[in-house]
Amino acid sequence: SVLVLLPLEVASGFLYRLTKLVIDSFNIQTGADAPDLLKVITEPLTKNIIELDSSVIRDIATGNPEARNKGLIKIWCKTEKITNLVNISVPGFANCTPDALCWEESGQFWTQKNQTETINLEKCTHMFVFADLPDLAVGLILLALSLLALCTCLILIVKLLNSMLKGQVAVVIKKVLNTDFPFPFAWVTGYLAIIVGAG
């Protein structure tokens, strides 16, 4: 099949045009308007397993050096920023801003400044919120769990297919798969099986 399809593709671009036609028929969208097909199913499950702090990811991507010491695992899901007016000492009246109140008390000069503070209100509900583990350890645990889940699903799929394909169904499938077309068209049998399997 490679001896036939490779020269055909090089000469005419048949496979490229065929796959482009198939992909364009799906009307796949990208960007903000794209529908979230799998995210609707997977997001509730993944939110119970782990949540990542998107602000830390954004800071790492923009090259903020402070983000290197922060963990990627989100601990606080509900936070609030509060701005307070606090008194700070300055070297002299020249360091006061024109619109701020400035005074002298006990030989020191004081002014007021807005200071924003983040208050943590509610912790997240994922599995690792109370685990005092580094990001690497959590990542390795999740990798092991996901590989275990993947292998378990594959084994169960094989067992299910094996149990379904016993008895009369197995006889019919063997009869259909092992039959060849008459002599001049015997080579078409494999390609027809590929088309049926892909469809």
N, C-alpha and C positions, 0 to 999 in steps of 0.2 A: 504493500500500500504506500510506503514511503517512496518507492521507486516511481510510482505513478503520480502521487499527489505533489511531491516536491517540485519536479519539473513543470507540472501544470501550474503551480502557484508562482514559480519564478517567471514563467512565460506570460501568464495572463492575469495574475493577482486574483484568481477566482475565490480562494478561501477568504482573503481579506474582504472582498466585496460581499461575500455571503454572510460573514460574521457581522459586518457593519450593518447590513440590511436587517439581520435578526436583532441586534442591539438597538437600532433605531426604532424598531417596532415596539420595544418595551416602554418607550417614553420615560426613560430614567432622567430625573432632574437632579441638579446639584445646587448647592447654595442654601439660602435661608428658606426657600419655598419647597425644598425637598421633603417628602413625607418620611416620618420616622417609622419605618416598618418594624424592625426588630427591637428598636429602643423601647417601644411600648411594652413589649413582653419582658425584656431583660432588665430594664431600669429598676423596677421594684425589687427584684431579686438582688441585684448588685448593690443597691443602696443599703440593704440589710447586711451585706457582707463587708463592704468597705466604701468609704467616701474619701475622695481626694480634695485637697484644698486648691481650688483653681487659682487663687491669688498667688500662691507660692509657685505654681507652674508658670503663671504669667511673669512673675518676677525673675524666675530662672531664665525664661526665654528672652527677656529684655536685658539680661546681664546684670541684674541688681546683685551686688556682692553680699548684701544682708540675707538674701534668700538661701545662701549655702548652708547656714546653720539652722534653718527651719525645717520641720518635718512635713512631708507631703500628706500625711494622714490627717484628715479633718477631725478635730475633737469637738469644737464648739459650733453647732449649727445655727444658733440664734445669738447674735451679738448686737450691741447697740453702741453707737458713738455718741459720747456726751462732751459738749464743749463747756469748760468752766473758765471763769475769769479768776486768775491767780496773781498774787503779788510776787514780783521778782525784784531782786536787787540789781542796780546798775551802777557803773563807776561814777556817774555824775549826771547833771541835768542835760548835758550835751548829748547823752545817749538815749534820752527819752524821745519817743516819736511825738510829732506835733499834736496829734489828736488824742493821745493817751494822757491820763492823769499821772502826774509825777509829784512826789513829795519827799521831804527829808525827815528821818526819824532816827534818833540815837546815833547820829553821825553817818548814817547810810542813806543812800538815795534809792527810792522805791518807785516802781511803776506797775501797771497792770497789763497782763497779756492773756489772750485766749489760748487755752491749752486743751487739745482734743485727746480724750481717753476712751479706749475701747473696753466696754464692760461685757463680760461673758454671761449670758442669761440661761442658755439651755444646751446641754450636751447632745451630740448626735446619738443615733440608736444602732449603729453598725456593730459588728462583732468585736472589732479591735479598739473600741473607744476607751475601754478601761485597761487594755493591755499596755504595759509599760515596756514595749519592744521597739527597737529601732526599725526604720523603714525597710532595711535589707532583710531582717528576720521576718517581718510581715510579708514581704514579697516572696521569700522562699517558701513560707507556709502556704500562701495562696497558689504558688506554682505547683507545689506538691498536691494540694487539694484539687486543682483543676486537672492535672494529669490523671489523678485517680478517678475523677468523675468521667473524664473522656474515655479512659480504658474500660471502665465499668459499662458505660453506654455502648461502646463498640462490642463488648462481649455479649451484652443483652440483645443487641440487634442481631448478631450472628446466631444466637440461640433461638430468637424469635423466628428468623427466616428459616433456620434449619427445621424447626418444628412445623412451620407452615408448609414447607416443601417436601413433606413426607406423604406416602400413600399414592392415591390416584393423581394428585397434582404433580408429583415428581415424575410419574410415568409419562404424563402428557408433555411436560416440559422437556424431558429427555428426548422424547420422540420428535418434538418440533425443533429443538436445537441441533440434534444430530442428523437431521435429514439434509441432503444436498439436492440442489436442482439437477435436472438431467445434464448430460455431458457438456454441451457447448456453453451452458450457463452456470457451471459448478462454481466458478470464481465469484459469482454475484452473491452467493450465500453468506459469506462473511460480512460483506458490506451491508446487506439487508439486515443482518443481526445487529450491526453497529447502529443503523438508522432506527431500528425498533427499540434498541436499548437507550438511545438518546431521546427518543420521543416518549 
